[in-house]
Amino acid sequence: MKKIEINGRIISSEHEPYIIAELSGNHNGDLGRALTLMEQAKIEGADAIKIQTYTADTITIDCDNDDFLIKGGLWDGKKLYQLYQWAHTPWSWHKALFEKAKELDITIFSSPFDETAVDFLEALDCPAYKIASFECNDFPLIKKAASTGKPLIISTGLANLEEIEQLVNYLKEIKVEQYALLHCISGYPAPVNESNLKTMQDIQQRFDVVVGLSDHSLGTEVSITSVALGAAIIEKHFTLARADGGPDAEFSIEPNELNSLCKQSKIVFSALGKINYALKNAEKENTKFRRSIYVVENMNAGDTFNIKNTRRIRPGYGLAPRNFDMILGKKSKIKIKRGTPLNWDMINND
């Protein structure tokens, strides 16, 4: 069983799904709101808070070239630099966020977007690193994060199979043992009919890794479904209210939805159970309601069992119905009263 461990919490397909509330830019530039988001995520049952560690200058450059202009989608017309200025979580907040997580007893970790961010997060004792989809082919960044010895969670949105193979081979090359791959559709929001959750199963089977889902679809249905297909990790963007706006608000879930996700994913996981053909505790009292073979007419010793004096009926105290053809034509050893469950001792096998 492949597993990773973050802050003492084992994460694998054999454990309840690990629910990550992604704050991203939903703090809307307000530290107080960021702290409230953390409090609410804890209340609703999330296992971890994830933030992002970058500045506009560490992730792009301020440039007016057409390459740096966003065309279409939620952020149409903005320059990349403008988007990241708007959405970033100030580094000056990070210490307060990590301290708040300790106070709340909830795990916090981050997505670094360059090597300086890793160094900065190490000083805060960040327990794990998330590599975003858009950076999953940035091997120098991955190597830097891996050098800390902390577990890595890597989203695979935008990556094709060949690129995922290259990523896994690189992780083996640099001897990363604790990592998970998250299936991800990097659309904002991601259409449900493009979720292709079977791809997540294929990743698990091909590469023998812990898998999960970074879900940008609206609602929680896709995330909950992923648990039934083996997701050990679910990451969802989280906001107090979509109506408050913000760079990620449109595809983020609200507190009641996070609560539902946490509860429902655990129910689905519980329902998966294990391979077990034995009689379940909930079934034991109901075995008496199965069909069995009963004598339905008074019989004397020596009478022949036939389809008139014996029937397959409920309850289940007699011989199993599969024996019915075997007893037809045989004779009774004893006198049998109507309504008696038939057993082998009553049948003459001579």
C-alpha distance (Angstrom), angle and dihedral (degrees) to the residues before:
residue distance angle dihedral
M1 . . .
K2 3.79 . .
K3 3.79 114.5 .
I4 3.76 144.3 162.4
E5 3.78 128.4 -155.7
I6 3.80 127.6 -142.8
N7 3.81 119.9 -178.8
G8 3.79 91.0 -19.8
R9 3.81 93.8 -50.7
I10 3.80 113.0 123.5
I11 3.79 111.9 -141.8
S12 3.80 118.6 -161.1
S13 3.78 142.2 116.7
E14 3.81 87.1 -88.8
H15 3.81 93.1 61.4
E16 3.80 134.0 63.5
P17 3.80 110.7 -79.9
Y18 3.79 116.3 -87.0
I19 3.80 108.2 -123.6
I20 3.80 117.0 -152.1
A21 3.80 120.5 -166.5
E22 3.80 106.9 -152.4
L23 3.82 111.5 -150.2
S24 3.79 95.6 -176.3
G25 3.82 107.6 152.2
N26 3.81 96.4 -22.5
H27 3.79 90.9 107.4
N28 3.83 84.7 78.4
G29 3.79 91.2 -146.2
D30 3.82 94.6 -56.7
L31 3.81 120.2 115.8
G32 3.79 90.6 -162.1
R33 3.80 89.8 57.0
A34 3.81 90.6 48.6
L35 3.81 90.5 54.1
T36 3.80 91.0 47.1
L37 3.81 89.8 50.9
M38 3.79 88.7 54.8
E39 3.80 92.2 49.7
Q40 3.78 91.1 49.2
A41 3.80 93.5 47.4
K42 3.80 89.2 54.0
I43 3.83 91.4 48.9
E44 3.81 91.9 50.6
G45 3.80 92.9 52.1
A46 3.80 106.9 -101.8
D47 3.80 116.8 158.3
A48 3.78 95.8 -148.4
I49 3.77 145.7 12.4
K50 3.78 119.2 -137.8
I51 3.77 125.9 -161.1
Q52 3.81 132.7 177.4
T53 3.77 124.3 -118.0
Y54 3.77 115.6 -153.1
T55 3.76 142.3 96.3
A56 3.76 126.4 -138.6
D57 3.81 87.5 -104.0
T58 3.82 95.3 51.5
I59 3.79 94.1 49.8
T60 3.82 102.6 38.6
I61 3.80 142.7 -17.2
D62 3.78 131.0 -99.4
C63 3.77 99.0 -106.4
D64 3.80 134.1 150.0
N65 3.80 95.0 -152.6
D66 3.78 114.0 125.2
D67 3.82 90.1 -113.7
F68 3.81 89.4 68.8
L69 3.83 96.1 51.0
I70 3.81 119.1 97.8
K71 3.78 112.6 -133.0
G72 3.81 118.5 -164.9
G73 3.79 131.6 -10.6
L74 3.78 129.1 65.1
W75 3.79 94.8 -36.2
D76 3.80 99.6 42.4
G77 3.80 114.1 161.9
K78 3.80 97.1 15.6
K79 3.75 123.4 118.4
L80 3.79 113.9 -123.6
Y81 3.79 88.5 -115.9
Q82 3.81 91.0 55.1
L83 3.80 92.5 48.6
Y84 3.79 93.1 51.7
Q85 3.78 93.1 44.9
W86 3.80 87.0 54.9
A87 3.79 98.0 43.3
H88 3.80 105.2 36.7
T89 3.79 123.9 110.2
P90 3.83 107.2 -128.4
W91 3.78 112.4 -114.8
S92 3.79 88.4 -135.4
W93 3.82 88.0 67.3
H94 3.79 96.6 53.2
K95 3.79 97.6 86.4
A96 3.81 91.1 51.8
L97 3.81 90.7 48.2
F98 3.80 92.8 50.5
E99 3.81 91.0 46.9
K100 3.81 90.3 49.6
A101 3.80 90.5 51.9
K102 3.80 90.0 53.3
E103 3.80 90.1 49.7
L104 3.82 91.0 50.1
D105 3.82 93.1 42.8
I106 3.78 92.3 -125.8
T107 3.79 127.0 128.5
I108 3.78 118.8 -109.9
F109 3.79 126.6 -170.3
S110 3.77 136.7 153.4
S111 3.77 150.0 -136.4
P112 3.80 108.3 -117.7
F113 3.78 115.5 -156.6
D114 3.78 99.7 -165.2
E115 3.78 139.2 14.9
T116 3.82 94.7 -94.3
A117 3.79 88.7 59.3
V118 3.81 90.3 55.7
D119 3.81 91.1 52.5
F120 3.79 90.1 48.0
L121 3.82 92.9 49.4
E122 3.79 92.6 46.7
A123 3.79 88.5 61.0
L124 3.82 86.7 58.7
D125 3.81 91.6 49.4
C126 3.80 93.3 -116.3
P127 3.85 104.9 -164.6
A128 3.82 98.1 -149.1
Y129 3.79 141.6 3.3
K130 3.77 129.7 -129.3
I131 3.78 117.2 -153.8
A132 3.80 110.3 -153.9
S133 3.80 122.3 -130.5
F134 3.78 93.6 -108.9
E135 3.82 89.7 55.3
C136 3.82 99.3 42.8
N137 3.81 89.6 105.8
D138 3.82 93.7 48.0
F139 3.79 96.4 103.2
P140 3.82 96.0 176.1
L141 3.82 89.5 56.8
I142 3.81 91.2 46.2
K143 3.79 90.6 48.9
K144 3.79 90.8 51.5
A145 3.81 92.5 49.9
A146 3.81 91.0 45.0
S147 3.80 91.1 51.7
T148 3.80 88.7 70.1
G149 3.80 90.7 65.6
K150 3.80 89.8 -128.1
P151 3.83 122.1 133.5
L152 3.80 116.3 -91.3
I153 3.79 126.7 -142.5
I154 3.79 110.8 -166.1
S155 3.80 127.1 -170.6
T156 3.79 116.6 -145.0
G157 3.81 101.4 -158.8
L158 3.84 112.5 141.2
A159 3.83 90.7 15.5
N160 3.79 118.7 116.0
L161 3.81 123.3 -148.2
E162 3.80 93.7 -90.0
E163 3.80 91.1 52.7
I164 3.80 92.0 48.7
E165 3.80 89.3 50.5
Q166 3.81 89.5 51.0
L167 3.81 89.7 49.4
V168 3.81 93.7 50.3
N169 3.80 91.6 46.7
Y170 3.79 90.1 50.3
L171 3.81 91.7 50.4
K172 3.81 88.5 52.5
E173 3.79 90.5 47.3
I174 3.80 92.7 55.1
K175 3.80 89.8 41.4
V176 3.81 99.6 -116.4
E177 3.80 107.3 168.4
Q178 3.78 103.8 170.6
Y179 3.77 110.4 59.9
A180 3.79 140.3 121.4
L181 3.79 130.6 -156.7
L182 3.78 120.0 -141.1
H183 3.77 120.1 -153.7
C184 3.78 106.3 -134.4
I185 3.79 140.5 175.5
S186 3.78 105.7 -150.1
G187 3.77 96.0 -149.9
Y188 3.80 120.9 116.4
P189 2.96 101.7 -116.7
A190 3.79 99.5 9.9
P191 3.83 115.1 -140.4
V192 3.81 111.7 -116.1
N193 3.79 91.8 -135.2
E194 3.80 89.7 59.4
S195 3.81 94.7 51.9
N196 3.82 93.7 100.6
L197 3.79 93.4 -172.5
K198 3.79 90.7 179.7
T199 3.80 85.4 74.2
M200 3.80 88.1 66.5
Q201 3.81 89.7 55.5
D202 3.79 90.0 48.8
I203 3.81 91.3 51.8
Q204 3.79 89.7 53.0
Q205 3.80 93.2 48.8
R206 3.81 96.3 42.5
F207 3.77 98.1 46.4
D208 3.82 104.0 22.9
V209 3.80 93.3 -129.8
V210 3.78 139.3 136.9
V211 3.81 105.9 -91.8
G212 3.76 136.7 -166.1
L213 3.77 144.0 153.3
S214 3.77 132.8 -94.6
D215 3.78 97.1 -160.2
H216 3.80 123.9 -158.3
S217 3.79 96.0 165.6
L218 3.78 121.5 113.8
G219 3.80 115.9 -95.9
T220 3.79 127.1 3.9
E221 3.80 104.2 -84.2
V222 3.80 95.7 99.2
S223 3.80 92.2 48.4
I224 3.79 93.5 49.1
T225 3.79 91.4 47.4
S226 3.80 90.3 52.3
V227 3.81 90.2 63.0
A228 3.79 89.7 62.0
L229 3.80 87.6 54.4
G230 3.79 95.2 51.8
A231 3.81 106.7 -85.1
A232 3.80 109.9 161.0
I233 3.83 92.9 179.6
I234 3.80 131.8 40.2
E235 3.78 121.8 -172.0
K236 3.81 120.4 -169.3
H237 3.80 131.7 171.4
F238 3.80 109.1 -114.7
T239 3.80 132.5 -156.4
L240 3.79 136.5 167.8
A241 3.82 91.4 -124.1
R242 3.80 131.0 -8.9
A243 3.80 88.2 -142.5
D244 3.81 88.6 67.3
G245 3.79 88.9 71.2
G246 3.76 127.5 -146.6
P247 3.81 136.2 149.6
D248 3.82 95.0 -68.8
A249 3.80 101.9 25.2
E250 3.79 97.4 107.3
F251 3.81 94.9 62.4
S252 3.82 98.2 32.8
I253 3.79 127.1 103.2
E254 3.81 124.4 -124.6
P255 3.83 126.8 -130.3
N256 3.81 96.4 -89.6
E257 3.81 89.9 50.5
L258 3.80 92.4 48.9
N259 3.79 88.8 50.6
S260 3.79 90.4 51.1
L261 3.80 91.8 47.0
C262 3.80 92.7 51.9
K263 3.80 93.2 47.7
Q264 3.79 98.8 40.0
S265 3.79 94.9 45.9
K266 3.80 89.7 54.6
I267 3.81 90.7 49.2
V268 3.80 90.8 51.1
F269 3.80 90.9 47.8
S270 3.80 90.1 49.5
A271 3.79 90.4 51.0
L272 3.81 91.6 54.6
G273 3.80 91.8 62.6
K274 3.79 114.2 152.9
I275 3.79 138.4 -64.6
N276 3.78 103.0 -71.1
Y277 3.79 127.5 156.4
A278 3.80 95.0 171.3
L279 3.79 123.0 109.9
K280 3.80 108.4 -81.4
N281 3.79 122.7 -133.6
A282 3.81 90.7 -116.2
E283 3.81 89.6 55.6
K284 3.79 100.8 48.4
E285 3.78 96.5 86.6
N286 3.79 91.2 48.4
T287 3.80 99.1 56.8
K288 3.81 87.5 90.7
F289 3.79 89.5 65.3
R290 3.81 94.4 61.1
R291 3.79 118.1 104.9
S292 3.78 119.9 -95.1
I293 3.78 138.3 164.9
Y294 3.81 116.1 -79.2
V295 3.78 133.3 178.3
V296 3.83 105.2 -120.3
E297 3.83 100.0 -178.6
N298 3.80 129.0 47.8
M299 3.83 108.9 -95.8
N300 3.77 134.7 -166.0
A301 3.77 126.8 -146.0
G302 3.78 108.7 -79.3
D303 3.82 95.5 27.0
T304 3.79 115.8 133.9
F305 3.79 120.7 -116.4
N306 3.80 111.1 -121.8
I307 3.79 140.5 158.9
K308 3.81 91.7 -85.9
N309 3.79 100.3 52.7
T310 3.81 96.9 36.1
R311 3.77 129.2 47.0
R312 3.79 141.0 173.1
I313 3.81 103.5 -117.3
R314 3.76 142.7 140.6
P315 3.07 134.5 -59.6
G316 3.80 110.2 63.7
Y317 3.81 106.5 -132.1
G318 3.80 96.7 107.0
L319 3.78 134.7 65.5
A320 3.79 116.0 -50.5
P321 3.83 114.6 -93.6
R322 3.81 90.3 -117.1
N323 3.84 86.8 74.9
F324 3.81 94.6 55.9
D325 3.81 97.8 100.7
M326 3.80 89.6 47.4
I327 3.80 94.8 58.8
L328 3.81 97.7 43.6
G329 3.83 109.8 106.1
K330 3.80 93.7 19.1
K331 3.81 121.1 115.8
S332 3.76 131.6 -117.5
K333 3.81 118.1 -109.8
I334 3.79 92.7 -156.7
K335 3.76 144.6 18.9
I336 3.80 108.6 -79.2
K337 3.79 126.7 -162.7
R338 3.80 122.3 -137.8
G339 3.85 110.6 -93.3
T340 3.81 95.1 32.9
P341 3.84 118.3 136.9
L342 3.77 108.4 -122.0
N343 3.80 120.6 -123.4
W344 3.81 133.6 174.7
D345 3.80 94.0 -101.4
M346 3.80 89.5 67.2
I347 3.80 94.0 55.7
N348 3.80 126.4 85.0
N349 3.80 107.9 -138.5
D350 3.81 96.3 -176.7
